[in-house]
Amino acid sequence: MNKNISEKALATIKKMQQNEITESAVYRAIAMFAKGEENKMTLRQLASEEKAHAEIWKQYTGIDMKPNKFQVFKYKWIAR
């Protein structure tokens, strides 16, 4: 973790990291039941990109976050 980052900035980065990892899980979950191979590929690509963004933020926080399971369930349910 970079010690030059303020607590306020670090809190914002943690929220962004959490959002990215959760969005990655949402896209991955929706891809499992999406219709059409092109749609599945697009969703998997989005999941991969969101995961990469989370990894960037992890370099600042030093925390390995897990997706918000409730959010994943909610958006998966809505997508169905």
Sequence and secondary structure as in RCSB ss.txt:
>XXXX:A:sequence
MNKNISEKALATIKKMQQNEITESAVYRAIAMFAKGEENKMTLRQLASEEKAHAEIWKQYTGIDMKPNKFQVFKY
KWIAR
>XXXX:A:secstr
  TTS HHHHHHHHHHHHHHHHHHHHHHHHHHH SSHHHHHHHHHHHHHHHHHHHHHHHHH       HHHHHHH
HHHH 
